[in-house]
Amino acid sequence: MGSFATVLLVQYLPENKLYAMKVISKEIILQKRLMSSVYSEYHILQQVDNRFLMGLEFAFQTVLLSAPFLTPEQFSRFRSGVLSSR
């Protein structure tokens, strides 16, 4: 667990895909005044187009950010440009 979030491995059942879901505590964000950091992370992940970084797939109002989960083999292929992030 990080300073204000927990990352979980989740599965989207209809497509049988794995995602890394970051669950962020609203209470801690407000207490520590971290809203700008969360918004920055959201906007960066939403716009990222780089073969070394995964972009944002889903975002929920309950402050959940989800990106595709890659196995080490898939990540290696992603970095080499063989596997697309979208």
Secondary structure as UniProt FT lines:
FT   STRAND          5..12
FT   TURN            13..16
FT   STRAND          17..24
FT   HELIX           26..32
FT   HELIX           35..47
FT   TURN            51..52
FT   STRAND          58..60
FT   TURN            61..63
FT   STRAND          64..68
FT   HELIX           72..79
FT   TURN            80..81
//
